[in-house]
Amino acid sequence: MSDTEGAIDDTSSAPLAHSHFSVSNLPRRHRFEEWRESISCIFEVEASSDVRQDNFKASVDGHLLDGVMLAQTSSRQQTWHRSSQRIAADGMDHYMVQLFSSGNMATDQGPTGGVAPKDGLVVFDLSREAKSATNDFTNVSLILPREMVAPFLQAPDDQHLRYLSSEEPLVRLLHNQIATLRSIAPDMTTAQAIEVVPHVAGLVSACLNGTVNGSPTSATDIPLATITLVKKIIEDGLSNPTLSPGMIARQAGVSRSKLYQIFEAYGGVARYVRTRRLRAVARQLADPALAHCPIYDVALSCGFENAAAFARAFRAHFDQSPREYRENAKTLRRVDLSRRDTAESYEAWLHQL
C-alpha cells in the first residue's frame, strides 16, 4: 500500500466529528443564561424564573454525518422562537426533523398545530419563523440542507411545523432510523456516513411525500417534475418585474388552470412569487458582502418596481422594515462571530452545514 492510499484510509476510518455542550458544571445562577447564549445560534429561548432557578439543565450532544447534523438535546420547560432576525443572521436553509424520546412540544402554527403526537415526528423548515413551547424534554434532531431533500418533495415549501403521526408506517420507519443513527453515531466512521446519508435523505423525502396525516394540501395529481419545473422557472425569473402567470405557464408548457391548481395552497401564483421575491431580498440584505448596496437596488434586482409597495410588503411579511432587518442581521452576526472560538461546537456546525 502506498503512503497516499494509507492517508486516504486513515481519513475515511476517522470517527465522526463530535460536539458536546452542557451547563451541568456551571453555578446554578449562570446556567440558563449560558444556555440561552449558546442555543441562540438557532433559537431564542425564554423560561420562567422558577425553571431558571430550580436546578436548570441543558445539553446538546451532536455528530456530523457528511453535511448532515444529528443532535440530542435535553433541557427544561421553555419557549422557543426562530425569528426573522435570527433567520437573517444565520442564513440557514435547512429542514429539521425531530423526535421526542421524552417530553413534548406544542405550537399553534403549521398545518396541524396542537401538540406533537407521541412517538411521531415534527418537521421544521428553518428558513421560516417558528414559535413553540416544550415541557421538560429530550429530543433528537436531524438537520439536512434543503438541496438534499427539496428536489424530491412534492411540496417542498409546505413542510414547516408538520406533525407526523406514528400511526403512519413511513413515520415509524423514519423515527426508528433517526433513533438508530443516534445510537450508532459514536461508532460510525466518516466513510460510513458518506454511504449512509443519501439513503437517510431519501427516507426523509419518502416519509414527507408518503405521509397522509399532517400533509399539506398539494396538487397530487400533477407530476412532481412539472411542479419542480414551474418553481424553477419562477426562481429563475424573480428579477423580471413582468413575470406573470401567462409567461410562467407558456414556459412550463402547462395551462393556466393547471398552474393555478399548483399554487392554490399558496394563496395563488402572485402571492407565491411575491413571497419568493421577499425571501430573496431578505437573503441579500443579510449578506455582509452586499452591505454596501442600497436597499431599493436590492429590491429592484428581485423584481420589485415600486419602493412604497415593496416596503409595505416587506414589513407585512417580516414584521420589520428592510432597514431594520439588515441592521438586526448585522448585530446578530457580530454576536455569532464573537463566540465561535472552536470548530468543534454545534453552534459553529449549524452555520457550516
N, C-alpha and C positions, 0 to 999 in steps of 0.2 A: 504494500500500500504506500502511495506517495504521501509526502508531507501535506500536499494540498487536499488529498482525499481525507486524510486524518483530521484536518482542520474542519472540513465540512461535516464529518461525522460528529466531531465534538460539539459543533454548534447545534446540529439537529437533535442531539440527545440531551441538550440542556433542558433543565426544568422550566416550567412556565414562570414568567415574571410574577412575583407575589408581593402584595401590599397589605399591611395590617395597621389599622388605626383604632385606638381605644382611649377612653378617658378614665379608665378604672384606676390608674395610678396617680391621678391628679387630686388635689384637695377638692372636697365636695363643692365648695363655693365657686370653683372655677370650671367645673365640668361642662355645664350647659353652654357657657359662652365659648369654650373651646370647640365644642361640638358644632355650635351654630356657625362659627367661623369656618370650620372645616367643610361642612356639608353645603355651605353657601356657594361652593363651586358649581352646584347644580340646582339646589333648592334653598329657599328662605324658610326658616322654621321658627316656630314660637311654641312655648309651653307655659302652663300655669305656674305660679310661684311655688305651689305645693310640689309639683312634679320636679321643678328645678332643684328644690332644696331637699327632697326626700330620696337620697341616695341615687341621684340621676346616673344613668348608664347609657353608653352609646359605643358601638364598634362597627367597623366596616372591614371585612376580610375579602380581598379580591384577587383574581388572577386574570392575566391577559392571554387570550387564545387567538393569535393571528388576527388582530384587528377587532376582536370582539372582547368585551369585558363581562366577567361573571363575578358577582359580589354578593356576599351575605351580610345583611345589616340587621343589627339588634339595637333597640332603643326603647324609650318610654313614650307614653302618650304625648302627642304633639300635633300641630297643624303644619301643613306643607304648602308652599306656594312657589310655583315656577312662573315668574313674572315676565312680562315682555322685556323689561330691562335686563333681566338675567339671561334671557334668550339672546338678546343683542350682544351681551358681553361675551358669552361663551361660544356662540355660533354653532351649537350642536344641532345636527340634523339627523337624528337617530330614532330608532324605535327601542323602547324598553319594555320587556315582558317580565312581570313579577309574579311570584307565587309566595303565599304567606304560609309558613310552617307553623306559626303561632300568631295570635292576634289578628287584626283585620284593618281594612281601610274603607273609608266612606267618602263619597263625593256626590254633589248634586249636578255635576257636569256629565257630558258624554251622552251617548245614545240610550243608555240604560240607567245610569245614576244609581243611587242607593248604596248598599253595602256589597262588597265583593263576595261572590259565592264561596262557600267553604270548599277547599281543595281545588278551586278554579284558578284562573289567571286574570291579571289586569294588564292592559296594554296602554302604554303612553306613546304619544308622538312628541318627542322632546323639542320639536320646533313650534309647539303650541303651548299656550298658557294653561296652567293646571292648578287647581286648589283642592286639597283633600285633608283628611284628618285620620290619624291612626290611634289605636289604643296601644298598650304595651305589646310589642311585636318582635318577630324575627321573620325576615323575608329574604328571598334570593332574587336578584335582578340579572337579567340577560340583556345587554345593551349592544345593538347591532347598527352599523351605519345604514342609512336609508338606501343607498345604492345597492346594498347587498340583498335587500328584500323587496323594495318597492316595484322594480320591473316585473315581478312575478305576482303582484297583488291585483285583484280585480278592482279594489277601491283603496289605493294607497294613501289617499288623503282623508279617509274616513275611519281610521283605526284608533283615534285618540280617545282614551278613557273607556275602552270597551271592557266589559266584564264578561269573561268566558266561563260558562258553567262546566263543572266536572261531569255533568250528565252527557256531555258531548265526547265521543270516543277520541277524536283528534286532540281535544283539550287534555284528556287524561294522558295521552301519549306524549304530548309536548311537556306537560307538567312533570312526568316521570323522567323525561330526557334531561330537563334542566336540573332536577334534583340529583340525578345520577352524575351529570357533569360536575356539579358542585362537590360531590363526594369523592370523585376520582381526580379532580384538578390538581391536588398536591402531588400526584404520582405521574401526571402526564408530561410528555416532552413537547418541545416546540414543533418537532416534526409530526408528532401525532395530532397536535392541534391543527396544523395545516391541512391534514387529511380530513379531520372531523368537521371543521367549521362550515364548509359548503353544505354538508348534509344537515347540520343544525339549522342553517339559514333556510334550506329547502323545507324542513319540517315546520318552521315558523310560518313560512308562506302558505304551506298546505293547510295548516291549522286555521290561519286567519281567513283563507278563502273558503274552507270547507265547514266552518262553524256556523250553525244556524242561530243559536242563542246569542243575543247581543250583536248580531250582524247589522251593519248599517244598510240602509236602503240603497240598492245599486241596480244598474241596468244589466241584470244577469243574463239576459238573452242576447246581449251584444258581445261579440268576441273580444277577449282581452286584448288581442293585437290591435283591434280597431280603437278601443278606448286609449290604449297606450299611444297610438299614432296621433289621435286627436290632441291629447295632452302635450305631446312633444311639439306639435305644430303651434300650440298656444305658447309654450315656453320659448320657442324659437322666435315667436312674433311679438313678444311682450313690448319690445321697444317701438313697435309700429303703432302709432295712435289710431290708425284707421282699421286696425284688426277688428273684424266683425264676424258674427255668426255665419253670414253668407260666405265670406272669404275662407273661414275655417272649414266649413262643410265642403266647399269646392276642392280645397287642397287635400282633404282627407278622403274625398270620394264617397261621402255619405249624404243622405238627405237632411234637410233642416229638422224635420220631425225626429229623426234618429239622433241628431246632435242634441236637441232639446231633451230627449229622453235620457241621454248620458248624464246631463248636468241638472236634471230635475232635483236630485237630492242635495245639490249645492246651492239651490235657490236661483238657478238659471245660469246661462252661459256668461252673461255680462258680469254677474256677481262673482263667478269663479275667476274670470280674467282680472277683475279689479283686485280680488284678494291676492292672486299670484303677483300682480304688479306691486302691491303694497309690501308683500314679503320680500320681493326683490329690492325695493327701495330700502327696507329695514336692514337687509344684509349689507348693502353698500354703506349705509350710514354708520354701521357698527365696524366697518373695515378701517383699521388705522391707516392703511395705505391710501385711502380716499378721503382722509380727514380734511384735505385742502379744497375739496370740490364743493362748490355752493350747493345747498340742499336742493334748490329748484333744478339745477343742472342734473342732479341725480334723478329727480322725478321725471324730467324730460327724457332721460336715457331709458326709463322704464315705461314710457308710453303715455305719461300724463301731460296734458297740454294746458290746463287751467290751474294756476297756482292756488287760488282760493278753494276750488273744488278738491284739489289734491290734499290741501291742509285739513279740510273738513273730514275727508275720507280717512286720512291717516289717524287723526285724533279719535274718530269713531271706532276704528279698528284696534288701536293700541292704547287708547285712553291717555294719550300724552301727545304733545306736539312733536313734529320731526326734530326740531332743535333740542327739545328735552330728551328725546330718545337717544340722539347722538351723544349728548353730554352724559347721560346716565350710563351708557355703554362704556364711555371713556373712563368714568370713575370706577366702575366695577372691574374693568380690565386692569387698571392700575393696582387694585386690591389683589386680584388674582396673581399678577406677576410678582408682587411683593412677597407672597407666601409660597411660591413654587421653588422651594430650596432643594428639592430632591426629585429625581426622575422616577424613583420607586415609591410613588404615592398615588393613591387612587385619584386624588384631585388633579394631578398632572395628567394621568392617563385619560381622564374624561375629555380633555381638550386636545388629545393627540390621536383619538380613535379615527 
